[in-house]
Amino acid sequence: MMKRLFACVLCCLPLLATAEEKLPRDVAQFIEHAQMCEHFAGEWDEHDKARQREITQAIEQSCGQAQRQWKRLSAKYARQPTLQKIIAENANDAVRSFRK
């Protein structure tokens, strides 16, 4: 499972590097956290309690971070429609509905 996650992250690095060049750093970081939030929110392993604890911790970390960033960035870039659109498009359901 961790190998697959690591491979996924490695595959996404070139895309993130490209995004970071064009986007403000805080927006690029938000996108990364939002993607990880969505990934982990889709994981569930009721048969492996240890793995489930890892998933829960990853969800709390990535979704919590993304949700805080989403609210802050929405206000910060309120007058920049292009960035607002990018932020809104990446505020997926997992980020929007996260509750700790």
N, C-alpha and C positions, 0 to 999 in steps of 0.2 A: 504494500500500500504506500509506504513512504517512498519507495523507489519510483512508483508511478507519479506521485506528487512532485518529487524532485525532477523527474523527466519533464513533467508539464511546465514547471517553473522555468527550466532551462529552455524549453521551446518558446516560451513567451518573452524571454529576456530581450531578443532582438526587437520585438514589437514594442515592449516597454521603453527600450532605449530610444526608438524612433519617436514614441509618444512624448517622452520627456524632452526631446529636442524642440518640439513644437508647442508643448503645453507648459504652463508654470509648474514648477516642481511639486507644489502642494496638490495640484489637480491630478498630476500623474500618480502621486502616492495614493490619493483617494481611489483612483481607478484600480490600482493594484490591490488595495485592501478590500474594495467592493467585490472584485473578482474572486478573491480568496474566501470572502464571506459567503458568496453564492456557492462556491465549490464545496465548502465544508457543511453548509446548510443542507446540501443534497446528500451528504453522507449519513449513514446510520448503520450501526452494527449492534443489534440487540443481543447477539450471541457472545460478543467479546466485550466484557465490561471495561477492561483496561483501554481498549481501543476507543470505546464510546466516551470515556473520560477525556482522552486526547482530543477527540472530535469536539466535545463540548467546550473544552478550553480554547481550542482554535476558533470556534464560532464566537465565543465571548470576546476573544482578543480582536479578531479581524472585523467582525460585525460591529462591535462596540466602537472600535476605532473609526471604521468607515462611516458609521452613523454620526459620530461627533464631527468628523470632517465634513460630511454632507451638509449639516446644518450651518457650520462655520463658513464653508466655501460658498454656499448659496447666498449668504448675506454679503460676503466679501466681494463676490463677482456679480452682484445683483444688476449692475449697469453694463454688463458685458454679455450681450445675448448669445454670442458664439460659445463662450465658456459656460454660461448658464445651461445651454442645450446639452453640452457634453456632460456636465455634472448630472443633470436630470436623467439623461440616457443611461448613465452608469449607476444611478441610485436604484439598484434592482430591488425586487420584492424582499429579498433576505435582509438588505440594509434597511429598507423602510419599515419593516415589521419587527425588527429585532427588539426584544425586551429581555433584560437581564433578570 
